[in-house]
Amino acid sequence: MVRSALLGLYKHSGLMALQSAVRRQRGRTRLSIVLFHRVTDAVPRDGLTVGIEWFRDFCALLRRSYRVITLAEAFRYANDSQPIPPNTVAITFDDTYADNLPAARILADHRLPATFFASTSYVGSERSYPWDAHLPKMPNLTWDEVREMASLGHEIGSHSAEHADFGKIDAETARRELTESKRILEEQLQRTVRWFAYPFGGREHFRPEYLPLVFESGYQGCVSAYGGFVRPGMKGQILPREAMPYFRNLTHLELHLSGCFDWIYACKRRFGWKR
């Protein structure tokens, strides 16, 4: 409660707006790609899960105060040197959980576009991820549901075929994961799949020498799951994303997106502390 009160004070004192204005004046523009996995009340909130009401409030906040763009636009800004408009955000989901469909409908109700990354061997299957073994059964999306999400105006990207760790597999397996998932998605959706989100998403989960394979397989861009902002001139790089369960309340999220915590993050990096 004390932390929430302090965050609210910082925001409503005008310091957040002032800090954002100074950043823009200095030409330090950037955008955030936010990342979700599960939106459900069926399991407690954790590193992959946010509640339904929190998500509704998040969508209302973004509709009211942010410029929400497609992932294609995010890559366009990364490939350009032009300043990025303030409060620009792109929304993504990973892992093909069935609760992504209600989330996609909520997003559509708020007229917010998103990209959903699917692991093709999990779609329409009873497979579950090892880290969910302690939870109630977490069903996966069906292909009909994935197609409905696309029909709502969202984009579908690849999260590989088997949710493979690209930091451990050999180059031939990596190429197969990239091409096979893209082929299946395009057959099922009858539309081009442009984006790839590598599984697990940490820096250690993707070998730099595999990045050319992403483009050789026909993708236009690649995203991670480690934190950071997208800045102009990041052409050809893996774009970072921010996992939303890290932010316990929306004021915390707003202050982060505005850059108010940048000096704290810089200190933590300097001293080797976790963010």
N, C-alpha and C positions, 0 to 999 in steps of 0.2 A: 504494500500500500504506500509506503514511504517513497519507494522508487517511482511508482506511478504518479504520485503527487509531484515529485521533482520534475519528471518528464513533462507533465502537463504545465507546470509553471514555466519551464523553458520555452515550450511552444507558445503559450498565450502571452508571454512577456514581450513578444515581438523579436526575440533573439533568433528564432528559427528563420523568420522571414528576412531579417537583416543579413544573416550568414549566407542564405541562398542568394540574395541580391549581390553581395560582394563577390561570391563565386562566379556568378554570371558576368559581372563587370570585368573580372579578370580573365574571362574566356575559358574558364574551367567547366566546360559543359560535359554532361554524360547522361546515360540512361541506365535503368535497371531492368534486367530480365528476372522475373520472380518465378520460383519453382514450387509446385505442389506435388504431392503424391496421393494422399487420401484426404477426402472431405467427408467425415462421418462422425456420428455420435455413438457408433456401435462399439468402439474401443476407446480407451483413454487417450488423451492427447499425448503425442510423443514426437520424436524427431521426424516422423513421416506424416503425422496426422494433425489436422486442424478440425475444429467442430463446425457444424453447419451454420450456426448463428454467427460465429466469428467470420466465416467466409462470406455470408450475406453482408455483414457490416463492411468487410473488406471491399466487396464489389461496389457497395454504395459510396464508400470513400473514393475509390478510383473513378467512378462515374462523376462524382461531384468535383474532385480537386485535381485530377491527373489527366494526362493525355495518353491514352492507352493505344498502342500501335500493334501491328502484326509483327511476327518475327522477321518477315521479309523486310519491313521498314527498319527494324533494328539492325539487320545486316547492311542495309543501304547506308545508314548513318556510320556504321563501323568502317565501311569501305570508302567513305568520303572524308573530306577535311572540313566540312561545314559545321558550324555550331549546332548543337542539339537543343531543341526547345526545352525549357524547364519542365520538371515534373513529368517526364516521359517514361513510360513503363511498358514492357511486354510481359505477357502471362504465358506460362508453360506448365505442363503436367507430365509426369513420368510413371511408368510401371503398369498401366492397363488395368487398374482396379475398377471394379464395376461402379463404385460410387462416383467415378469421374463423369458418368452420364448426367446424374442430377446436378453436379457442379457445372457441367457444360450448359445445361438448361438455365441455371441461375445466371451464368455469364451472358447468355443470349438475351435473357430478360432485361439485363442492364446494358445491352448493346456493347458488350466488351468482347473483342476477339481473343482467341487463345490458340496455342499449338499443343496438341496432345501427342506424346511420344509413346509408341506402342512396341512392345516386344512380341513379335508375331507368333512365336510358339506358345505364348500364354493366352492369346486371344481365343475365346471359345473353348478353352480347356479347363480342366479341374486342377491344374498345376498351381502350386503355391510357392512363395519364396521362402527360403530357409529361415530368414529373420522373422517370419510370421508364425513360426511353429508354436509359440506360446499364446497365440491369439485365437479367437473364434475364427472359423473359416472365412477368408476374405475372397469372395468370388471375383472372377475376372470378367472384363467386358466380352460380349459376343461380337461377331462381325456385323450383325445387324445394328447393334448399339454403336459401334465405331462409325458405321455409315450414317447413323442418325446424327452423331456429333458433327460429322463433316457437313451434313445438310443444314445444320444450325449456323453454318458460317465459319466454323473452326477449321484449322488445318491439322492434318495428321502427319507426324514425322516418324522416323525410325528410331527405335531404342535397341536395335540389333534383333536377331532371331531368338537367341537363347539367353539373353541378358548376360552376355559373357564379359569377363573382366579383361579388357583390352590391354591391361598391363601385364598379363600372364600368358595370353595365347600367342601362337606364332603368327607370322604374317599371312600365311595362306588361310588359316582359320579366320583371321580378322577380315580378310577380303571376302570370304564366304559369308560371314555374319552380316557384312555391309550389303553385299549384292543380293543375298537371298531375302533378307527382310524387306529391302526396297522392292524387289520383284513381287513378293506376295502382297504387300500393301497396295501397290499400283494395280495388281490384278483385282483385288477385292474392292478398291475404291474407284477404279477407272479415272484416276487423276495422278498427276506427277507428284512424287514425294521429293521434297527439296532439302530437308533438314535432318541432321543426325545428332542425337544426344547419346553420348557414350555412357554405358551403364556404370553405376557406382559413383562416377563423376568426380572423384578426387584426382589430384595431379598425378598420383602414383598409379592410377587406373587406366592410363592411356599413354602409350609410347609415342614420343614426338615423331619418330620416323614413320608412324602409321597415318599421320595426317594426310599425306598425299594420296593414300588409298581411299580416303573419304571422297575426295574430289574425283579421283579416277573412277569411282563407283557411281558417279552421276549426281552426288549431292552438291548443293551450293554453299553449305555452311555446316559448322559443327559447334555444339554447345557442351559445356561441362556442368558440374553441380557444385563447384567451389565458388566461394563468394567473391564479389568484386563488381565494379561498374564497367559498362561499355563506353568507350571513349572514341571520338573521331580518329580515324587513321589506324584502326586495328585490323586492317585488311588482311585476310588470309589466316587470321589467328582463331583459336578456339575461344568463343565468347563465354564469359563467366555468368553464372546465375546465382541468385540468392534464395536459399531455402526458407520458406515462410514460417514453418513451425518454430524457428529460432526467436521470432518476435512475439512476445507474450501478449502485447496489446497494440492497438493501432497507433497510438501516440508514439510508442517506441519505433514502430515501422516508419512513420512520417519523419521523425527526426533522423533516422538512418538514411532514408531516401533523399532528404534535403542536404545531406553532407555534414550535418551538425556533429557527428561522431568521428569524423575523419581524423581529427587530431588525437583522439583516444586510440583509434586503431593504429595510427602511426607509432604512438608510444608503445603499444603492446607488441607490434612487430619489432621494434627496436630492442626491446628487452626479452623477446622470445616468449611472451605470454600468449595464451590462447585468447581468441577474440570472444 
